[in-house]
Amino acid sequence: MENIKEKLSGVFAPMVTPFEDDRILFDGLRSNVEKMNETGLRGYFVLGTNGEYKALSEDERYKVVDTVVRNSSKDKVIMAGTGAESTKLTIELTRRAVDAGAQMVSLLMPHFFTKKIDEDVMVRFITEVADASPVPVALYNNPSVAAGVNITIEVLRRVTSHPNVVGIKDSNKNYYRTTLRAASDDFFVLAGSANYFLDVLKNGGTGGVLSLANVFPNACAELYRLFSEGKTEEAEKLNEKLIWLNREVSGTYSVAGVKCAMDLVGFTGGVPRRPLTGLGENDRKNLEEKLKESGLF
């Protein structure tokens, strides 16, 4: 599993899908990838929450993955979100993402019939998709966008022995410490937020998928490097700044804030796809002041 551990060690940017008048700005996406290729990021997580994948058609999802793959440098790992409400569709989306060049897939749990998504259902879903997937499968725990469905430690205990289930991105700030108990030489835990990225690394995790990495990829990668090199004091100091920034950007304004911040620092963020809206002028000015205050802008 050494190769898998290497692939899941470091910082992933959960790529946004830039929109203008609901059109995907593929040139902007391409430009973002090209700029991020020059940073210390481990890779790109495509079609996640920040990518607004639920707002994309299946064809659009395929084209987004294809665009990222075609323009990424060879050292970057591409992980694609393929979770859907049925096992059948998830497998189809997984195979299509792999056809587009994804090296790994990530599964958000089905959640439309929330009351029926118990541990047995989740285990069966994960196992059947992992059986069918041509590439390694990582799980994605994010109850805030999955109608409260949480991947429990009991589910992990039942699926981590599967040779194709290799890790989890945990975006549940109230549960990630429990999830870390599943970490092993064959199963790797990634933080889903900059708010507890360093804490995850300290407690056996290997990396993080951080929305802030869309805005400040070098700073997020630097935190991982400092920790890896045992530079504790420097890591703690940078961590405080990144936590504060993360709360001011995505914590306050969600995906619209991440996109606006990207525009302000020279990436292409665009606006969310309707019915979501971008930031108003006052919020944009406030966000710009916060970025300047950070000293990273």
N, C-alpha and C positions, 0 to 999 in steps of 0.2 A: 504493500500500500504506500510505499515511499513516494512514488510518483503522484498519487492522489493527494497525499499530504502536502507535497510541494505545490500542487495546483491550487490548493485551498489555503495556502499560507500567505497572508498579506491583505491588501485592501482592494476591494472591487468597487467600481462606480456603478450604481444602479441607474443605467442610462435613461435619461428622459427622452420622450418622443416630442420634438419641437413641433408646434402647430402654429399656423397663421390662417385665420378664417376657416378653421377645422381641417385645413390641408396639412399633411405631413411635410415638413421642411427637410427633405432628404439631403439637400446640400448642406444644411446646417448640421444635421446628424453626422454626415461624413466629415465635416470640419471639426466637430467635437472629438470624434475618434482620432483624427490625425493629430490634434493637439495633445490629447491624453496619451497617445503612443509615446510621447517624449517625457512622460512622467514615470514615477516609480510605482504606479498601480500594478497590481497583479493581474487584473483583468476587468472584464465588463459583464455585468449582470443585466441582460436584456429582457424586456417584457415583464418587468416587475411592477410594483406599486408606482414608483416614480415614472415608469414608462407608460403609465395609464393603459396597461394592456387590455383591460376590460372594455376600453373605449375603441379598440381597434378591431377591424374585421380580420378573419383568418388570413386573407391575402395580404393585408397590411402588416400583420405580425410577421409573416414570412419575409416580406420585403425589408422590414426593419432589421431582422436578424441578418439577412443577406448583406445589407448595407454595412452593418457593424463588422461582420466577418471579413468582407472584401477589403475593408480599409484599416483593419487592425494589424498591428505588427505581430510577428510570429511569436514573440515572447508573452503575449497576452492570452489569458484563458477566457473563453467565451461561454458563459452559462446563460441558458434561456429559460424563462418561466413558461411552463406548458400546462399547468394545472387547469382543469376544467370541471364541470359539474358531473360528468360521466367518465367512467374508466375508459370507455371506448374512444371518446373524443380526446381525452388526455393522451392516449397512446398515439392517436393519429397526429395530434399536434406535436408530440415528442418526435415522432419519425420525421415530420416535416421540418422541424427545427434542426434536426441532425442533418437532413439533406441540405439545409442552408449553411451548414458548417459549425453548428454549436457543438462544443466538446463535452458539455455536461448540461443536464436539465434540472430545473428546480420545480418542486410541486407544492403549490398552495392547496390546502385541503378543500374538497367540495363543501359547500355551506348553504346552498339554497334551501334544502330541507334540514335546517340546523338541528332540530330535535331528534332526527334520525341518524345524525352523524356521530355515532358512538365509537368507542375504541375498536371494536371488532370491524366496523365499516372502514375506519381509517387504515387499519392493518391490512385488510383485504385490498383496498385501493392502492396503497403503497406497494404491496407485494406484487400485484398483477401488473402495475405499470413498470416496476423494476424488472420483472421477468421479461417484459416485451421491449424494454428500452435498449437500443444499441450502444448507449453511452451511460456513464455513471449518473446516478440520481441523488440529488440533494433535496432535502425537505425545506419548506418555507413556513415558519410558524409566525402568523400575524393575525391574531384574533380581531384586531381593530378593523381589518378590511375583510374578515371572513366570518362575519355575523357571530363572533364570539367563539368560534371553533378553535380549540387549543390542542396542539399536539402534546400529549402528556408524556411523562417519563415512562409510564407503563407501555404506551404505544412504542416508544423508542426501544425499550427493552425487547420487544417482540420483533422489531424489524431490523435492528442494527446488525444482526447476524447474516442478513441477506448480502451476498457478495457485491451486489450492484447498488446498495444503499450506503452512501459514503459520508454523508454529513447533513448538517442542518444550519440554516440561517434563522436565528431566533430574534424576532422583532417584538417579543412580549417582554417589556421591561419588568414585569412582575413575576416572570417565570424563568428567565434565562439562567439564573443560578441553579435551578433545579435541572434544567436541560443539560448543563455542564457536567452533571453526574454521568451522562451517557458517553462523554468523550473517552476515546480509547485510541489504541494504535491503528484501528481500522475505521474509526468514525470521528468526524471532525466538526467542531462547533464554531460558527462564525457569528459575530455580533451583528444585529440588524440596525444598530444606531451608534452614532459617535458618543452618545451619552454614557454608554457603558462598554465601549470598545476596549479600553485599556483594562478594565476590570475583567473582561472575558479573557484577554491575553494572560493576565496574571493567574487565572484559575483554570488553565488548561485548554483554552480556545486557541485557534490557529489564525484567525483573521476576522475581517469584517466587511459587510456590504453597507457602505455609509453614504447616505444622501449628500452629505457635505462634500464627499469626494467629487461630486459633479462640479462644485464651485472651487474648492481648494484641494485638488488631487495631490499636489506635492506635499502639502502640510499633513494630510492624512497618512500618506505613505511614509513621511518622515517620522511620525509617531510610532509606526510599526518598526521602523529601522532602529530608532532609539531604544525601544523596548528590547528588541532582538539583540542589541549590542550591550545590554545591561546598563544603559545610561539612565538610571532611574529618575534622578532629579530633573534632568532635562525633559524626560518623557512626561513626568507629572506636570511640569510647567506648561508644556505645549498642550497637554490633555485638558487642563483647565480652560485654556483659550478656545479649544475646539468645542468643548461642551457648551460654553457660553454662546459661541457662534451658532452651533446647531440649534440651540433653543430659540435664538433670535431669527433664524432663517426658517427651517422646516417646522420647528416646534410652534412658532407663532403663525406662520403663513402656509404651511403644508407644501404641496407640490408647486403651487403658484409662487411661493416664496423662493423655492429652489430655482425655478426657471428664471425668475426676475434677477436673482443674485447671479446666475450664470451670465445673463445678458450684461450685467453691470461689470463683470470681470473679464469679458471678452469672449465667452462661449456663446453658443446659440441656444437659448432657453425657450424663447417663444412664450406662448400662453397655453394653459390647459385647453383641452377640447371641451366644447359645450356639452352639458349645461354649466360646467365649472367656469369660473372667470379668473382673469389675471388680477394683479394688484392695481388698486387705484393710485392716483398720483401721490397722495399723502403717505400711503403705506410704502410706496416705492422710494420716496425721499427718506423716510425713516429707516428703511432697510439699507439704503446707501450709506447713511450716517453710521449705522452699526458696523458695516463692513469696513469703513474707514477707521472706525474706532478700534477694530481688531488689530490693526497694524499689518494685516496680511494682504490688504487690498492694494 
